Amino acid sequence: MKCHKFYDANFIFNGNGIPQYDCGGIVKPDVLLYEEDLNEQILEESIWTIQNAHIMKVAGTSLTVYPASGLINYFIGKNLVLINRDETPYDNIANLVINDSLGNVFKNIYL
């Protein structure tokens, strides 16, 4: 986080203790962690992609953590599919809702 370098997964898996950069900073995964701001460019590209999609599949999320969960509101396509173990606030607008674990759903799709 201090020197903004990138390392591959092997650096983390083969290291000992808390992974650190050469500069002494802690290695942070290249993912968005809870309460971190979304990258504005990625957010704009996501909105454009969602607005132009014909089908949107949303899987493995309760759709309750904002702002990411609000992205579903940009979908204007024909088919919305929600796959989640529990109900979501958007189940009533989806064309297809599957209440099951992702593991069970994908295992049955690829048989």
Secondary structure, DSSP 8 states (H G I E B T S, - for coil): --S-----HHHHHTS-SS-B-TTS-B---SS--TT----HHHHHHHHHHHHT-SEEEEES--S-STTGGGGGGG--SSEEEEE-SS--TTGGG-SEEE-S-HHHHHHHHT-
